[in-house]
Amino acid sequence: MATSPILFVFPGQGSQYPGIGKDLFDAFESVRQLYGQASEALGYDLAQLSFEDPEGKINLTRYTQPVLLTHSISCLQAFQEVTNGKVDAGLAAGHSLGEYSALVAAGALDFLSALQLVKTRGQLMGDLGDGEMEALPLPIESAQELAEQHYCAVAACNLPEQTVVGGRAEDLDALVNDFQERYPGKRSARLKTEGAFHTFYMIEAALRFREALSATPFSSPAIEVLSNSSGIFHRKDSNSIRAGLFSQLFNPVQWHANLMHAVTQGCDTIIEFGGGIGKGQTAAEKKPNLASIIKKSFRHQPNPPRYLSVINQETLSDAESVFRL
């Protein structure tokens, strides 16, 4: 049985698309049951929203988060089914929203509890959040200096040379103008979000979310789970996990630190579950959200971790063939 060297990772917002999950839903009864449970718990048809999106809601944070959590856990469930449960992770991590999927994978949260948490989290972030986000091709120190001069803040450190900042649209516009003057030839990108997530603009949402966290039962995770806010592992007691998820809402996502810490613990394989990005319309045409960041993180290392993904039927088949016993 494959165990501790494997890291399961889960993407966050930005990896949703109309049609997400339909291929696995059609192929696996267990996935259909999962979507049925989710729809009953949420009070709306999550399968219809995910597959057809008739009212154009999938990109609204309050809906995006349940959509992605359910898809990620569906991908994980289908993978465990086709590998007969013989591939276990020793570590789990998720980018922003994906941290909740990681906690489900680790047994710290049951799926329906996690679903209710991200439903509440998404509502609060959408209703109370302000601002937008910009990805800068800069190290965190340079990005932070620039952000603080324009009433903005660092929201995520994805790579040593890729930092996301958040702030109000007019402040980000001024920041980008300053950035272009300081770094001619470099290009930034505005991200499609409903707020400046993981910055001080989320403090009110976090304060209200704390009540939901306090009311939710957590268990000690069966495997190590990386914390976005600290960059290292969560402590395994429930209150510490709750505090980390609270802090995550208004502090930068330390994703590069998460990946580096996993490797120091012996990780030699990374498998990404859920989501999909790219211009193609179907699940088969989508690419994994975190693949580029993960591969760039380790490109200068002599023995980089092997990377696999399970985001649709094609990648599921590829991953299953790797672990076929």
C-alpha positions, -999 to +999 in steps of 0.1 A: +000+000+000+013+035-009+013+057+021+031+087+036+051+100+007+019+110-011+004+144-008-033+149-019-040+185-029-072+204-037-077+236-057-097+267-048-118+292-065-111+299-102-112+262-111-150+260-115-168+258-149-203+249-162-203+211-167-179+204-139-184+169-125-209+157-151-186+129-165-179+114-131-216+118-121-226+097-152-200+071-145-202+064-108-232+057-086-212+068-055-207+102-071-244+105-079-252+097-043-227+124-031-244+150-053-278+139-040-266+143-004-252+177-012-283+189-029-305+178+001-282+195+025-279+228+006-315+231-004-309+235-041-300+212-070-262+212-069-260+188-098-280+211-121-261+242-110-228+224-116-236+208-149-260+233-166-257+265-145-291+277-160-291+310-140-254+318-143-246+313-106-215+291-107-191+320-104-208+336-074-188+327-044-217+314-024-223+287-050-187+283-063-175+270-029-200+241-025-196+233-062-158+229-059-159+211-026-183+185-040-164+180-072-131+176-053-145+150-030-162+133-059-128+130-077-112+116-046-140+091-041-139+079-077-101+075-074-104+055-042-131+034-058-110+025-089-079+018-069-098-002-043-088+021-016-051+010-018-036+044-024-035+064+008-020+099+014+002+107+044-003+145+038-031+167+025-033+204+015-057+227-003-054+261-018-078+285+000-112+268-003-093+236-011-082+234+026-117+223+035-115+194+010-081+185+025-096+183+059-124+161+046-098+138+030-079+137+063-110+127+083-110+160+103-144+170+088-172+149+074-184+160+040-217+174+050-202+195+078-176+208+054-204+216+029-223+237+054-192+255+064-182+265+028-218+274+021-217+299+050-181+310+042-191+317+006-222+337+016-202+358+040-173+364+016-197+374-012-219+396+010-193+413+031-162+412+010-149+442-009-122+447-035-105+427-062-073+407-066-042+411-088-015+385-095+020+400-096+052+383-110+071+395-079+086+380-047+065+385-016+088+413-002+085+434-033+048+428-037+042+437-001+061+469-003+041+479-034+008+468-019+012+488+013+018+520-006-016+517-023-038+505+006-036+469-006-023+437+010-007+404+001-033+377-004-013+347-015+023+336-021+020+309-048+056+309-060+088+327-051+081+350-081+043+350-080+024+369-053-013+378-053-024+411-038-059+424-030-075+458-026-102+481-039-104+484-077-092+520-078-063+511-055-053+481-075-054+503-107-030+527-091-008+498-079-007+483-114+004+517-129+031+519-103+041+483-109+044+489-147+067+519-141+089+500-117+091+468-137+088+475-174+083+443-194+066+425-165+028+419-167+003+414-139-032+399-142-065+409-125-083+379-110-121+374-112-132+373-076-159+389-056-135+405-031-100+409-019-099+374-003-073+367+024-067+403+032-081+428+058-112+432+036-123+398+048-121+405+086-158+412+090-166+379+072-141+361+094-156+374+126-191+362+116-177+329+103-162+322+136-196+312+150-201+286+123-166+272+130-173+270+167-206+251+161-190+226+137-175+193+151-139+186+141-120+154+146-083+149+149-071+144+113-058+109+105-030+124+084-011+156+084-029+186+069-011+218+058-024+251+070-026+280+045-022+306+072+009+291+089+026+274+059+031+243+080+009+215+095-022+222+115-020+211+151-043+182+154-066+196+181-100+209+170-096+244+184-063+250+166-078+238+133-108+262+137-084+291+146-063+283+114-094+284+092-105+316+108-071+332+103-070+319+067-098+342+057-079+375+062-042+364+060-022+354+029-023+318+016+012+304+021+009+279-007+046+278-017+055+273+019+029+245+021+045+227-009+080+231+004+071+218+038+055+187+023+087+179+005+108+183+037+085+156+052+094+132+024+066+138-001+076+122-034+041+122-052+014+148-054-021+141-067-045+170-074-082+163-071-110+185-085-116+216-105-104+224-140-091+254-160-087+263-197-107+275-226-122+242-236-159+237-228-159+200-217-144+183-188-120+164-211-106+197-224-098+211-189-064+212-173-056+209-136-056+242-117-025+238-096-003+218-120+017+248-133+024+262-098+034+228-085+057+220-113+074+254-112+079+251-075+101+221-080+117+226-114+151+234-100+152+204-077+171+173-087+143+149-077+110+167-079+078+150-067+059+131-093+027+150-101-007+134-111-042+148-113-078+135-110-101+161-124-121+142-150-125+106-164-094+108-185-071+119-157-087+094-134-079+066-158-043+078-162-039+080-124-055+046-119-030+030-143-001+044-124-012+027-092-027-005-108-015-034-086 
